[in-house]
Amino acid sequence: MMLKKHAIVAATLALAALSAQAHDMWFKPSSTVLSKSDWVTVDAAVSNDVFFFNHRPLGLENVKVTGPDGATVEMKNAHKGELRSVFDFKPEQPGTYRVTMLANGVMGGYKDANGQPKRVRGTAEDILKQIPADAKDVRITENVRRMETFVSVGKPSAIANTGKGLEMKPVTHPNDLVSSEEATFGFLLDGKPAANLEVELVADGIRYRDGVSAIKLRADSNGMVKVKFPRAGLFWLSADAQDDKTTVPQAKERRLGYVATLEVLP
Amino acid sequence: MAKKVLKFSVALSAVVGLPAVAAGLDVNVGIPQLQVAEYHKPYVAVWLENADGGVAANLSVWYDVKKRDAEGTKWLKDMRQWWRRTGRELTFPVDGVTQPTKPAGAHALSFAEGKNPMPKLAPGQYKLMVEAAREVGGRELVSIPFEWPVKQATSLSAKGSTELGQVKLDLKP
């Protein structure tokens, strides 16, 4: 049973990495702009339709909340339901709080000594230990995925970049978005401008319109994207990239993902 | 005692000296009577915007000042444009700016140039901005453009349609 579950999870993740249409991961924060320290609750799920709970909850093991000073903020009331995960946190200081999920690992498969195919998924260290020395057809892909959302109390503060994987380097602060003004976002791949990156935006409420109506954008040579949001509301931003700059020698391919939940005010 | 005398003499010279009255503006904010099941007095922000959209002066911010643990500041963000332009930079309560919420009716505010909270304004184009937000209600922003300094007393007005009524601006040279 356990194995089966793992296989399903791995398959789901693989699909999510391959195609944005399969299953999307997302955070849905209760507030993003606060004038006073207050509780914020976040729903997190993996679903077919962005912002609708219709598939499975998001595992919270790799989710972290950090304050404007970079310190970790305690997550309270974490709960994993059948269709969604929930947690609360209380931003106390002025500035920008960041909810981040980093999913870095490897996945793939091999054939054991008897020629039986095996799937593997986990951290690079674990996986390499799992694969026997006599394994054949070892195929390993490295995954570097980041998902985040932002909550500001008072004046928004700067958002730091790590220089690892696919990241957003905001020009317009994510807690400073209004439908009447154009916003600019920069994207980085390992700290360098992600030129020509394809970026997709999906507005909340897919169920209440005839199509997903994703907004497709392409970053310029400096990794910059400009967008005029068609309306206020929650937007799910996603970008994927692929290259061969793996940090795990056994992996030939690296898949990178970036997802952010943005709230646009009227 | 000496302080009192000094104050008196300053006031006296202001009356005697020229110009007799400092330049300034009077704002009258109309809060409409609304027939709704749940009514909360609106939060209102009054500020001056300069030609490039920057904030020239924060004139008045009405919110539930007396709530325990500054709970009233929770909804300041709902005056969205004001919050984004200047509110989030401030620490509350703001001296001479913060005021309690007010009921339906016309509310007169008077500001003299160079006297808190209205600074000396450089000559140019300005906008009087009045934004109202109401819990379990809506949000509305009304603006009145004007030029500073004013040559002669001028009355301008604008009308809100939901959360704000008549907003009047009297400019005094």
Contacts between the chains, C-beta under 8 A, distances in Angstrom:
chain1	res1	chain2	res2	distance
A	33	B	77	5.3
A	33	B	83	7.5
A	34	B	74	7.7
A	34	B	77	6.3
A	35	B	73	5.5
A	35	B	74	6.3
A	35	B	75	7.1
A	35	B	76	3.9
A	35	B	77	3.9
A	35	B	83	6.4
A	35	B	87	6.9
A	35	B	88	7.1
A	36	B	70	6.6
A	36	B	71	7.5
A	36	B	73	4.4
A	36	B	74	4.4
A	36	B	76	7.5
A	38	B	74	6.1
A	154	B	88	4.9
A	155	B	88	4.6
A	155	B	89	5.8
A	156	B	88	7.7
A	176	B	84	6.7
A	178	B	80	7.6
A	178	B	84	7.2
A	265	B	80	5.6
A	266	B	80	7.2
A	266	B	139	7.9
